[in-house]
Amino acid sequence: MTQPLTKEQFTHLLEPVAKALAAVAVDAADAAALAERAAPFRGPAVAALRAAAVAAIPSDWLLPKASAGIRFGRVAKDLHGFSVDAVLMDVPGPRHRHPNGELDLCFATSGDPRFDGHPEGWVVYGKGSVHVPTVRGGQMLILYFLPGGAIEFGV
């Protein structure tokens, strides 16, 4: 098992991924494919990020908060124009809106989960989109890249 990194070391692993995602047009019809090209799910940067994120699940910094069966935390406030949140979930989350879009890096941690119907990998929502994030069939650790840190709950 990989030893957990510090939050600062983890943020260092996030840097090249966030930098690559900055060029992804979240409103493009093929936005998830663009994210995949920018930061391949099976590539070395995402593989290192996955190993580090999974190893950090029991840490006190990755997922320090919990509500309604979901654990979560803010990993970075401003990284190449994104805030980055980590969420561990196997139940629906709160309905929210993405004023600037959302790029989600989804890692299966148990079972055969689907995030809003998608298997692990990249899921992208365009500007102004609204959803109830839902994981079914298992559990996922999701890294949410929010352009400008913009997210609105209670919509």
Secondary structure by P-SEA (a helix, b strand, c coil): ccccccaaaaaaaaaaaaaaaccccccccaaaaaaaaacccccaaaaaaaaaaaaacccccccccccccccccccccccccbbbbbbbbcccccccccccbbbbbbbbcccccccccccccbbbbccccccccccccbbbbbbbbbccccccccc
